[in-house]
């Protein structure tokens, strides 16, 4: 393992060493990035709360954007393709591929009941436009589309939590960004079941500094009531919670991960297991996430 729990006692200043200076990856299916868009490694390091322990990994050719999980399977997605894999054997049991002209950039997916609900956008085109794509988890048939059109940014992830949709709209400094908006305009929006807005929150500055020049690529609410968020490149998960007042999320912890950002998913069967993707090796990875101390 790259990271060990014992290293957490070294404190905040040691985090860049623990991270091993996470590598950069692009938003396309190839996982490459231009040098000028590389993460700024001198950003202040958030509080390290521990390191995830990798449990296992297996090859998944679609492992460039994200992953979702249900009781038996994981669903690994690329820009316009999804592979359904048996969690026990690692074997692919079903596959869907869409027209790249229509399914331009599926950023992530989440299993909600018997549907796979995916966040999609027209990245890197501007103006940014987003949609929600629905699939049947059994047949992998595409069911319907809900277009969100032009809005707050580029939809990168969705999660269903406490009877609401929680959606992340990304903004970028360089490629795919719009004039007048950069990574600081990253926003978490809460919608009802019909996608009527109920509230929105900005990200705290320490997390934004780690995300730049990109934004958040993954996020999921934990059973502990905390929000776990990943960026585009760094091997880190940022743990946040809703504020008691104001419009900015509160950063409470950072956890070192064995994979470099992109979309994540909690395993619904095993507590504290999180799935993610290793783009460089095209692998699905599951790791045990340390518990975060109870928040007041």
C-alpha positions in Angstrom: 0.0 0.0 0.0 1.1 3.5 -0.8 -0.3 5.0 2.4 -0.3 3.7 5.9 -2.5 4.7 8.9 0.5 5.3 11.1 1.6 8.1 8.9 -1.4 10.2 9.9 0.4 11.2 13.1 2.9 13.2 11.1 0.4 16.0 10.8 -0.7 18.5 8.1 2.8 19.5 6.9 3.6 15.9 5.8 0.5 15.5 3.6 2.3 16.3 0.3 4.8 13.6 1.0 2.1 11.1 1.9 0.2 11.8 -1.2 3.3 11.1 -3.3 2.5 14.2 -5.4 -0.6 12.8 -7.2 -0.3 12.6 -10.9 -2.3 14.6 -13.4 -5.0 13.2 -15.7 -7.2 14.6 -18.3 -11.0 14.6 -18.6 -11.1 12.5 -21.8 -11.2 8.8 -22.0 -7.5 8.6 -22.4 -6.8 10.0 -19.0 -4.2 12.4 -20.3 -3.8 16.1 -19.6 -1.9 19.1 -20.9 1.1 20.1 -18.9 -0.2 23.6 -18.4 -3.3 22.2 -16.7 -1.3 20.1 -14.1 -2.4 20.5 -10.4 -0.6 23.2 -8.4 1.3 21.1 -5.9 2.1 24.0 -3.6 -1.6 24.4 -2.5 -2.1 24.3 1.3 -2.7 20.8 2.6 -6.0 20.1 4.4 -6.1 18.1 7.6 -5.2 14.4 7.1 -7.5 12.1 9.0 -6.0 8.8 7.9 -5.4 6.6 4.8 -7.6 4.2 3.0 -6.5 0.6 2.9 -6.8 -1.0 -0.5 -8.6 -4.4 -0.4 -8.6 -5.5 -4.0 -8.7 -4.4 -7.7 -9.5 -5.9 -11.0 -9.2 -4.8 -14.7 -12.1 -2.7 -16.1 -11.4 -1.1 -19.5 -14.1 1.6 -19.0 -12.3 2.8 -15.8 -11.6 6.4 -17.0 -14.4 8.4 -15.3 -16.1 6.7 -12.4 -17.9 3.8 -10.8 -21.2 2.9 -9.1 -22.1 -0.1 -6.9 -25.0 -2.2 -5.9 -25.2 -5.5 -3.9 -23.7 -7.7 -6.6 -22.2 -5.5 -9.3 -20.2 -2.4 -10.0 -20.8 -0.2 -13.0 -17.7 1.3 -14.5 -18.1 4.2 -16.8 -16.2 6.0 -19.5 -17.4 9.0 -21.5 -19.9 7.0 -23.6 -19.6 3.4 -22.3 -20.5 1.5 -19.2 -19.3 -1.9 -18.1 -21.2 -4.0 -15.6 -18.9 -6.2 -13.5 -19.5 -9.0 -11.0 -17.9 -7.8 -7.7 -16.8 -11.2 -6.6 -15.2 -12.5 -9.8 -14.3 -9.2 -11.5 -15.8 -10.5 -14.7 -17.7 -8.2 -17.0 -21.3 -9.5 -17.4 -22.8 -6.7 -19.5 -21.8 -3.7 -21.6 -23.5 -0.6 -23.0 -22.0 1.8 -25.5 -23.7 5.0 -26.7 -23.2 7.3 -29.6 -20.2 9.6 -28.6 -22.0 12.5 -30.5 -24.9 12.3 -28.0 -23.2 10.8 -24.9 -20.3 13.2 -25.0 -19.0 13.1 -21.4 -20.6 10.9 -18.7 -18.8 12.0 -15.6 -20.2 9.5 -13.1 -23.1 7.2 -12.2 -25.0 6.2 -9.0 -27.3 3.3 -8.3 -30.7 4.5 -7.2 -33.2 1.7 -6.6 -33.0 -0.4 -9.9 -31.7 2.5 -12.0 -28.2 3.7 -12.8 -28.4 7.5 -12.8 -25.5 9.2 -14.6 -24.3 12.8 -14.6 -23.4 13.9 -18.1 -22.2 17.1 -19.8 -20.9 18.5 -23.1 -17.3 19.0 -21.7 -15.2 20.6 -23.0 -17.6 22.6 -25.1 -19.0 25.9 -23.9 -21.5 27.1 -22.9 -21.6 24.3 -20.5 -24.7 22.1 -20.7 -25.7 19.1 -18.6 -28.1 16.2 -18.5 -29.0 13.2 -16.3 -29.0 9.8 -18.1 -31.0 6.8 -16.7 -30.2 3.1 -17.3 -31.8 -0.1 -16.2 -29.2 -1.9 -14.0 -30.5 -5.3 -15.1 -30.6 -5.0 -18.9 -28.2 -2.0 -19.1 -30.7 -0.4 -21.5 -30.8 3.4 -21.7 -34.2 4.5 -20.4 -34.5 8.2 -20.6 -32.7 11.6 -20.5 -33.5 14.6 -18.3 -31.8 17.7 -19.8 -30.7 20.4 -17.3 -29.5 22.7 -20.1 -27.3 25.6 -19.5 -26.8 26.4 -15.8 -24.3 26.7 -13.0 -21.6 24.7 -14.6 -20.8 21.2 -15.8 -22.6 18.4 -13.9 -20.0 15.9 -12.7 -21.8 13.9 -10.0 -25.2 13.1 -8.4 -26.2 11.4 -5.2 -29.7 10.6 -3.8 -29.7 11.4 -0.1 -32.4 12.3 2.4 -35.1 12.4 -0.3 -33.2 14.9 -2.5 -30.8 14.9 -5.4 -27.4 16.4 -4.5 -25.6 17.6 -7.7 -22.2 19.0 -8.2 -21.6 21.6 -10.9 -18.0 22.0 -11.8 -16.2 25.1 -13.2 -12.6 25.1 -14.5 -9.8 27.6 -14.8 -8.7 26.4 -18.3 -10.1 23.9 -20.7 -13.8 23.6 -20.6 -14.2 26.8 -18.5 -16.3 29.8 -19.3 -15.2 33.4 -19.1 -15.7 35.0 -15.7 -15.9 31.7 -13.8 -13.1 29.5 -12.5 -12.8 26.6 -10.0 -14.0 28.8 -7.2 -17.5 28.7 -8.7 -17.8 25.0 -8.0 -21.2 24.6 -6.4 -23.2 21.8 -4.7 -26.9 22.1 -5.4 -29.8 20.3 -3.6 -32.8 19.4 -5.8 -36.1 17.8 -5.0 -37.2 14.7 -6.9 -38.4 16.9 -9.8 -35.1 18.8 -9.9 -36.5 22.0 -8.3 -33.7 23.7 -6.5 -33.8 23.7 -2.7 -30.4 25.2 -1.8 -26.8 25.5 -2.8 -23.4 25.6 -1.2 -19.9 26.7 -2.2 -16.7 24.7 -1.4 -14.4 25.9 1.4 -11.1 27.5 0.4 -8.7 24.8 1.6 -10.5 22.2 -0.6 -10.8 24.6 -3.6 -7.0 25.1 -3.5 -6.5 21.4 -3.8 -9.0 21.1 -6.7 -7.6 23.9 -8.9 -7.4 24.2 -11.8 -10.1 21.6 -12.1 -13.1 20.9 -9.8 -14.8 18.0 -8.0 -15.2 14.8 -10.1 -16.8 12.6 -7.5 -18.9 12.7 -4.4 -21.2 10.6 -2.2 -22.9 11.0 1.2 -21.7 8.5 3.9 -23.9 6.8 6.4 -22.2 8.9 9.0 -24.0 12.0 7.6 -20.8 13.4 6.0 -20.1 14.2 2.4 -17.1 12.6 0.8 -15.7 14.4 -2.2 -12.9 13.7 -4.7 -11.1 15.9 -7.2 -9.8 15.3 -10.6 -6.2 14.1 -9.9 -5.2 14.0 -6.3 -5.2 10.8 -4.3 -7.5 12.4 -1.6 -11.1 12.4 -0.4 -12.3 15.6 1.3 -14.8 15.1 4.0 -17.3 17.9 4.5 -20.6 18.7 6.2 -23.3 21.3 5.8 -22.7 24.5 7.8 -24.9 25.6 10.6 -25.1 29.0 8.9 -23.9 30.6 5.7 -23.5 29.1 2.2 -20.1 27.4 2.4 -19.5 23.7 3.2 -17.3 23.0 6.3 -14.2 20.9 5.6 -13.6 18.5 8.5 -11.1 16.0 7.2 -9.0 14.7 4.3 -8.4 11.0 3.7 -5.6 9.6 1.5 -6.8 7.3 -1.3 -5.0 4.6 -3.4 -6.5 6.1 -6.6 -6.3 9.5 -8.3 -9.6 11.3 -8.0 -12.6 10.9 -10.3 -16.0 9.5 -9.3 -16.5 7.2 -6.2 -19.2 5.0 -4.7 -19.8 3.5 -1.3 -20.4 -0.3 -1.3 -24.0 -0.8 -0.1 -23.1 -4.2 1.6 -19.8 -3.7 3.4 -19.6 -0.7 5.7 -16.8 1.8 5.0 -15.8 0.2 1.7 -15.5 2.7 -1.2 -15.1 2.0 -4.9 -13.0 4.1 -7.2 -11.1 3.8 -10.5 -7.4 3.7 -11.3 -7.3 5.4 -14.7 -3.6 4.7 -15.5 -4.1 0.9 -15.0 -7.8 0.8 -16.0 -8.8 -0.9 -12.8 -11.8 -0.9 -10.5 -10.5 -0.5 -6.9 -12.2 -1.0 -3.5 -10.6 0.3 -0.3 -11.6 0.6 3.3 -12.1 4.2 4.5 -11.2 5.0 8.1 -13.9 6.4 10.3 -14.0 10.1 10.7 -14.4 11.3 14.3 -17.9 12.3 15.1 -18.7 15.9 14.3 -20.7 18.3 16.5 
